[in-house]
Amino acid sequence: MTPRSLALQTELGLWSTRGNIVQRPGYIVVRTPSDYGYFFGNLLLLAQAPTAADVPLWQARFAEEFAGLPVRHVTLWWDQGTLTTDAEQALVQHGFTIERVSVMSQPTRVMTARTVDGITLQELTAAQAEQLADLGLQINQRHDEAFTLFHQRRARWQKQLITRGLARFWGAFADGKLVASLGMFYHNGLARFQDVQTAATFRRRGIASALLCAAMDASTAARAQTAIIHAEPGDAARLYESLGFAHVATAETACRYPLPVTV
């Protein structure tokens, strides 16, 4: 199975740098041994959107593929098709949350560099990657152990991507503190944005746009033909549209998140 979606092609590229990918007839198993609590790094990637009748079957298949591993969630992602109303209702009845994001793309091109008063932009070194975890925790305002470990593991992985030359990250600094960042992963002629994040008190100042322009320039120099980004509806999507990105698809996923641990 080879995904037709450009977004999933880059996702597979990212997953392969950190985890194990196993091809099965009609689906792909993605496992991330370094973090089995990573909801979207331990999943089944289906060729087609599941039908209502498929839901119990895919849950059973997920249980088989992750048997004996400390995985408490169930995540399904699909390459083609959209959920019918019956299929969505069946997933929700089985405890799944349906999530949809806009897949946006545009040919890479040199973009006019942007500056922001009081902000210094620079490419991050591998040694600075751990600051990405601190920024993520600050933005999400969560500091429980599981979430902290997730961000720390993710930052270690991002450090490896930088060290291996598979990705580049840029940061925006105010008084020496990282307040915004984004990464760009390169895969088979595609440039994939990841982890675009800005601290709440620094939003709406043009920082994300400035970082995006820097990353697009670098992608053009790297001869990546197309840039891909996942965007939440609303301000994020409008920002990318203002920079020339166009909606090309909607990515649908279903995750049955683990219940909170009670003592």
C-alpha positions in Angstrom: 0.0 0.0 0.0 1.4 3.4 -1.1 -0.6 6.4 0.1 -1.8 8.7 -2.6 -2.1 11.6 -0.2 0.9 13.9 -0.2 0.3 14.6 3.5 0.4 10.9 4.3 3.5 10.4 2.2 5.3 12.9 4.4 3.8 11.4 7.5 5.2 8.0 6.5 8.6 9.7 6.0 8.5 11.2 9.4 7.3 7.9 11.1 10.1 6.0 9.4 12.7 8.2 11.1 11.5 7.2 14.5 9.4 4.0 14.4 8.6 0.8 12.6 6.3 0.6 9.5 4.8 -2.7 8.6 2.9 -3.3 5.3 -0.2 -5.4 5.5 -2.8 -6.2 2.8 -5.0 -3.1 2.8 -3.4 -1.2 5.7 -0.1 -0.2 7.3 0.9 -0.6 10.9 2.9 2.3 12.4 4.6 1.8 15.8 6.8 4.2 17.7 8.7 2.0 20.3 10.3 5.1 21.9 6.9 6.4 22.8 3.9 4.0 22.9 1.8 6.8 24.4 2.1 8.9 21.2 -1.4 8.7 19.9 -0.6 9.6 16.3 2.6 7.6 16.1 1.1 4.2 17.0 -1.8 3.6 14.6 -3.3 1.7 11.7 -3.2 3.6 8.3 -6.1 2.3 6.2 -6.4 2.4 2.4 -10.0 3.6 2.6 -12.3 5.3 5.1 -13.9 2.6 7.4 -17.6 1.8 7.0 -19.8 1.4 10.0 -19.5 -2.4 9.7 -15.7 -2.1 9.7 -15.4 -0.4 13.0 -15.4 -3.5 15.3 -13.1 -5.3 12.8 -10.5 -2.5 12.8 -10.6 -2.3 16.6 -9.9 -6.0 16.8 -7.1 -5.7 14.2 -5.5 -2.8 16.2 -5.6 -5.0 19.4 -3.9 -7.8 17.5 -1.2 -5.6 16.1 -0.4 -3.9 19.4 -0.9 -6.9 21.6 1.5 -7.0 24.6 2.6 -3.4 24.1 1.8 -0.5 26.5 -0.7 1.1 24.1 -3.9 2.3 25.7 -5.4 4.2 22.8 -6.7 3.2 19.3 -5.9 5.4 16.3 -7.1 4.9 12.8 -6.1 7.1 9.8 -7.1 6.6 6.2 -5.7 7.6 2.9 -8.8 7.9 0.7 -12.5 8.6 1.1 -14.5 10.3 3.7 -16.6 9.0 6.5 -20.3 8.4 5.9 -22.7 9.6 8.5 -23.3 6.0 9.6 -19.6 5.3 9.9 -19.0 8.5 11.9 -21.8 7.6 14.3 -20.5 4.1 14.7 -17.0 5.4 15.6 -18.4 7.9 18.1 -20.5 5.1 19.7 -17.3 3.1 20.2 -15.7 6.0 21.9 -13.7 7.5 19.1 -13.1 11.2 18.5 -13.1 12.3 14.9 -10.6 15.0 13.9 -10.3 16.8 10.6 -7.6 19.2 9.4 -7.0 21.0 6.2 -4.1 19.8 4.1 -2.6 22.8 2.3 0.2 23.0 -0.3 2.0 25.3 -2.7 5.1 25.1 -4.9 8.1 26.3 -2.9 9.4 29.7 -3.9 11.6 32.5 -2.6 9.5 34.7 -0.3 10.3 38.2 0.9 12.0 38.1 4.2 10.0 39.6 7.1 11.2 41.2 10.3 9.3 41.8 13.6 10.3 44.5 16.0 11.9 43.0 19.1 12.2 39.5 17.6 15.3 37.7 16.4 14.9 34.9 14.0 17.5 32.2 13.7 17.8 28.6 12.6 18.0 26.3 15.6 21.0 24.0 16.2 20.6 20.4 17.5 21.7 21.6 20.9 18.8 24.1 21.0 16.1 21.4 20.2 15.2 20.8 23.9 13.8 24.4 24.0 11.1 23.2 21.6 9.8 21.0 24.4 9.7 23.9 26.9 7.8 26.0 24.4 5.3 23.3 23.7 4.6 22.8 27.4 4.2 26.5 27.9 1.7 26.9 25.1 -0.4 23.9 26.1 -0.3 24.9 29.8 0.0 21.2 30.8 2.8 19.9 33.0 1.6 16.5 34.0 4.2 13.7 33.8 2.8 12.0 30.7 2.6 15.2 28.7 6.0 16.4 29.8 7.6 13.1 28.7 5.8 13.2 25.4 7.3 16.7 24.6 10.8 15.7 25.9 10.8 12.6 23.7 9.6 14.6 20.7 12.3 17.2 21.2 15.0 14.4 21.4 13.6 13.1 18.1 13.7 16.5 16.5 17.3 16.9 17.6 18.1 13.7 15.8 16.3 15.0 12.6 18.5 18.1 12.7 21.7 16.1 13.4 20.9 13.7 10.5 20.1 16.6 8.1 16.5 15.4 7.6 14.9 18.5 9.0 15.6 22.1 9.9 14.0 24.2 12.6 13.7 27.9 13.1 13.0 29.9 16.2 11.9 33.4 17.1 13.6 34.8 20.2 12.5 37.7 22.4 15.2 38.8 25.0 17.0 35.5 24.4 13.9 33.3 25.1 12.3 31.1 22.4 8.7 32.3 21.8 7.8 30.7 18.5 9.2 27.9 16.2 8.5 25.8 13.3 10.2 22.8 11.6 10.6 21.7 8.0 11.1 18.0 7.1 12.3 17.1 3.6 11.1 13.9 1.9 11.2 12.9 -1.7 10.9 16.4 -3.1 8.3 17.5 -0.5 8.9 20.0 2.3 6.6 19.3 5.2 6.0 21.9 7.9 5.7 20.6 11.4 5.2 21.9 14.9 4.3 25.5 14.0 3.8 27.1 17.5 3.8 30.6 19.0 3.5 31.5 22.7 0.1 33.1 23.4 1.4 36.6 24.3 3.4 36.8 21.0 0.6 36.0 18.6 -0.8 38.3 15.9 2.5 40.1 15.5 3.6 38.5 12.2 6.1 36.1 13.8 4.7 32.9 12.3 4.6 34.5 8.9 8.3 35.6 9.2 9.3 32.0 10.2 7.3 30.5 7.3 9.0 32.8 4.9 12.5 31.8 6.2 11.6 28.1 5.9 10.2 28.5 2.4 13.4 30.2 1.2 15.4 27.3 2.7 13.1 24.8 1.0 13.6 26.4 -2.4 17.3 26.3 -1.9 17.0 22.6 -1.0 15.1 22.0 -4.3 12.0 20.8 -2.7 9.2 21.2 -5.2 6.1 21.4 -3.0 5.5 22.5 0.6 2.8 20.7 2.7 1.2 21.8 5.9 -1.7 20.6 8.1 -3.8 23.5 9.3 -6.6 23.8 11.8 -9.6 25.7 10.6 -9.6 29.4 11.5 -6.7 31.7 12.0 -4.0 29.2 11.1 -5.6 28.3 7.7 -6.2 32.0 6.9 -2.5 32.7 7.6 -1.3 30.1 5.2 -3.8 31.2 2.6 -2.4 34.7 2.9 1.0 33.3 2.0 -0.3 31.5 -1.1 -1.2 28.0 0.3 -4.3 26.3 -1.1 -6.5 23.7 0.5 -6.0 20.4 -1.4 -7.6 17.8 0.9 -9.1 17.2 4.3 -7.3 14.7 6.5 -9.6 12.6 8.7 -8.6 10.5 11.7 -10.3 8.7 14.5 -8.8 8.2 17.9 -10.2 6.5 20.9 -8.2 8.2 23.6 -7.4 6.4 26.8 -9.5 7.0 29.8 -7.9 9.0 32.7 -6.1 6.8 35.2 -7.9 6.9 38.6 -6.5 5.8 41.9 
